[in-house]
Each structure stands twice: as structure tokens, then as C-alpha cells.
Amino acid sequence: MNLGELFPENMKSNFVNQNLQVGKVLKCFVEFTTPPKEKRFVILGVNEEKELLGVVLINSEINFNVMHTPILEGLQYELKSKNNDFLEHDSFIDCSQLHKISHERLKEVLQNDMQNILGEIKQQDLINVITLVQNAPTILPKTLKMFGLR
């Protein structure tokens, strides 16, 4: 039994909703990676209908097989573990892709295990990441607009 199981459902729901906000760092199993796996990510936006969250992935290192151009390498934002309690080691936020995650699915995952709520990135890091994402030639303007980033 984990601590979250001791709280009433309405308290858990309110806590989860407060953590489905821009800048929050979460983790869950995602299908859009190859192979699908549990990933840490930062929420950057929510669509108007509040059905989808736009997120960027946190990676432990830069995969130079995928990030094989200077432009893609430049879209990797370094986060130092000493400044971020949710990291075990220095990592990189991949600002070359903005992924979509279902709000309802993520809410369900977090209510079942609130330990997947890891924290929040610093305000200056958030500003820097959003700027990189907004200027990434790999992300369509309509995707940015969907999540209020354009």
C-alpha cells in the first residue's frame, strides 16, 4: 500500500488536477517511444478543450543516432540534477518534439500512483524550454497553437 491509497478519491483528484499544469514533471508509460517505455516529461501546454497535454521528454543523455544534426542537437536542453530533485543525474529535455498525452489517461495513471508526480522545473528553465520548442523547425505551428505556445 502506498500513501496515496489512504486519501479519499476527491482529495486525490484535486491533488492530481493541481499537478496537471505547465511546468510540472511527471512520469508514466508512453506508447510513442521506440520501444514504448516509462518516461519522465514536462508539461508545456494544454489544449483548449483540456483533453490533451503537450509534453517534452526528459532523456538521461542525447541519442546522437537520432539527434544527428547540429539543429537537433541544439534543441536538447540540459538540466542539472543538483538543481532538480526529480533527477538522479544530469539530463536533457528534448525540445525537438512536442508529444500529445491524453489528460484523462494521465489523470487516471497519477491517481493510481501519485509517486509519478515528480516535481516542477524552475521558471527560467521552463522559459528556455518553451522558447526552444517555439523555435524548433521540427514542430508544426498548428501543434504549437493547439497547446497555446504560439
C-alpha positions in Angstrom: 0.0 0.0 0.0 1.3 3.5 -0.8 0.5 6.7 1.0 -1.9 7.9 -1.8 -4.2 5.0 -1.2 -5.1 6.4 2.3 -6.6 9.6 0.9 -10.3 10.0 -0.3 -10.8 10.0 -4.1 -11.9 13.7 -4.2 -8.6 14.7 -2.4 -6.6 12.6 -4.8 -8.4 14.0 -7.8 -7.8 17.6 -6.6 -4.1 16.9 -6.0 -3.7 15.3 -9.4 -5.5 18.2 -11.1 -3.2 20.7 -9.4 -0.2 18.8 -10.9 -1.5 18.6 -14.4 -0.2 22.1 -15.1 2.5 23.7 -17.2 6.0 23.2 -15.8 5.2 20.0 -13.8 7.4 17.0 -14.2 5.7 13.6 -14.3 6.4 10.1 -15.4 4.3 7.3 -16.9 4.5 4.6 -19.5 4.2 6.0 -23.0 3.5 4.3 -26.3 5.1 6.9 -28.6 8.7 6.0 -27.9 10.6 3.2 -29.6 10.3 0.9 -27.8 7.4 2.0 -25.6 8.5 2.6 -22.0 8.2 4.7 -18.8 9.4 8.2 -19.4 9.8 11.4 -17.5 8.4 14.5 -19.1 7.5 18.2 -18.6 4.0 19.6 -19.4 4.3 22.6 -21.7 0.7 23.2 -22.7 -2.9 22.1 -22.5 -5.3 22.2 -25.5 -8.4 24.4 -25.3 -10.7 21.5 -24.6 -8.4 20.3 -21.8 -8.3 16.8 -23.4 -4.7 16.8 -24.4 -1.4 17.8 -22.8 1.6 18.8 -24.8 4.8 17.4 -23.3 8.5 17.2 -23.9 10.5 14.2 -22.9 13.4 14.2 -20.4 16.3 11.9 -21.5 19.3 10.8 -19.5 21.6 11.5 -22.5 21.5 12.8 -26.0 21.0 9.9 -28.5 23.3 11.0 -31.3 21.9 8.3 -33.6 18.6 10.2 -33.6 19.9 13.8 -32.9 22.3 13.6 -35.8 22.3 17.2 -37.0 23.5 20.4 -35.3 20.0 21.7 -35.3 18.6 18.7 -33.5 21.5 18.7 -31.0 20.8 22.4 -30.3 17.2 21.5 -29.3 18.4 19.4 -26.4 18.1 21.5 -23.2 20.4 20.4 -20.3 19.0 20.1 -16.8 21.4 19.7 -13.9 20.5 17.1 -11.2 21.9 19.3 -8.5 19.2 21.9 -9.2 16.3 19.5 -9.8 15.3 17.0 -7.1 13.4 14.9 -9.6 16.6 13.9 -11.5 19.1 11.3 -10.4 21.7 12.6 -12.9 22.2 15.4 -15.3 19.7 15.0 -18.2 18.3 16.7 -21.3 14.9 17.9 -22.3 14.2 17.1 -26.0 12.7 20.3 -27.4 12.6 18.9 -30.9 9.3 17.2 -30.4 6.1 18.1 -28.6 4.2 14.9 -27.7 0.4 14.6 -27.0 -0.8 12.8 -23.9 -4.5 12.2 -23.0 -5.4 14.3 -20.0 -7.8 11.7 -18.7 -5.4 8.8 -19.2 -2.7 10.7 -17.3 -5.0 11.7 -14.6 -6.0 8.1 -14.1 -2.4 6.9 -14.0 -1.5 9.6 -11.4 -4.5 8.9 -9.2 -3.5 5.2 -9.1 0.1 6.1 -8.2 0.8 9.7 -7.1 4.5 8.9 -6.9 4.6 9.6 -10.6 4.3 13.3 -9.8 7.9 14.2 -9.6 8.1 18.0 -9.2 8.4 21.1 -11.3 11.1 22.6 -13.4 12.5 26.1 -12.4 10.8 29.1 -14.0 13.9 30.1 -16.1 14.3 26.5 -17.3 10.6 26.5 -18.3 11.0 29.8 -20.2 14.1 28.5 -22.0 12.5 25.2 -22.9 9.3 26.9 -24.3 11.5 29.2 -26.4 13.4 26.3 -27.9 10.1 24.4 -28.6 8.5 27.5 -30.2 11.5 27.9 -32.5 12.0 24.3 -33.3 11.7 23.7 -37.1 10.6 20.2 -36.3 7.4 21.2 -34.6 4.4 22.3 -36.8 3.0 25.8 -36.0 -0.5 24.2 -35.7 0.8 21.9 -33.0 2.3 24.9 -31.1 -1.0 26.8 -31.4 -3.0 23.7 -30.2 -1.2 24.0 -26.9 -1.1 27.8 -26.6 2.5 28.1 -27.4 2.0 30.3 -30.5 
